[in-house]
Amino acid sequence: MLAAAAAFASGAPQAEHIIAGVVRDSSGAAVAGAQVSARFGKISATTTTDAQGAFQLMIAAAQARVRVEAAGFRPTTRDWTYG
């Protein structure tokens, strides 16, 4: 499973950053209903992909470990850093 992500900042001192992307399987098909979570220490956020495999979540950290899980697939983890 592959999660493509992009990030943007709000510009506030304790900015919440947006992690967004689309979850696709190895054939390129969108994966609907996948759970996407981001964690940095005690800070975490979780969301579920929509019918097109798209997701967006906000996290008050400039880096995080992003994990994608979906039924029938091995979980995938990637490190994400803003900027």
Protein Blocks (a to p, Z undefined) as FASTA:
>chain_A
ZZddddddehiaklccddddddddfkopacehiacdddehjbccdddddfkopacddddd
fbdcdddddehiacddddddeZZ
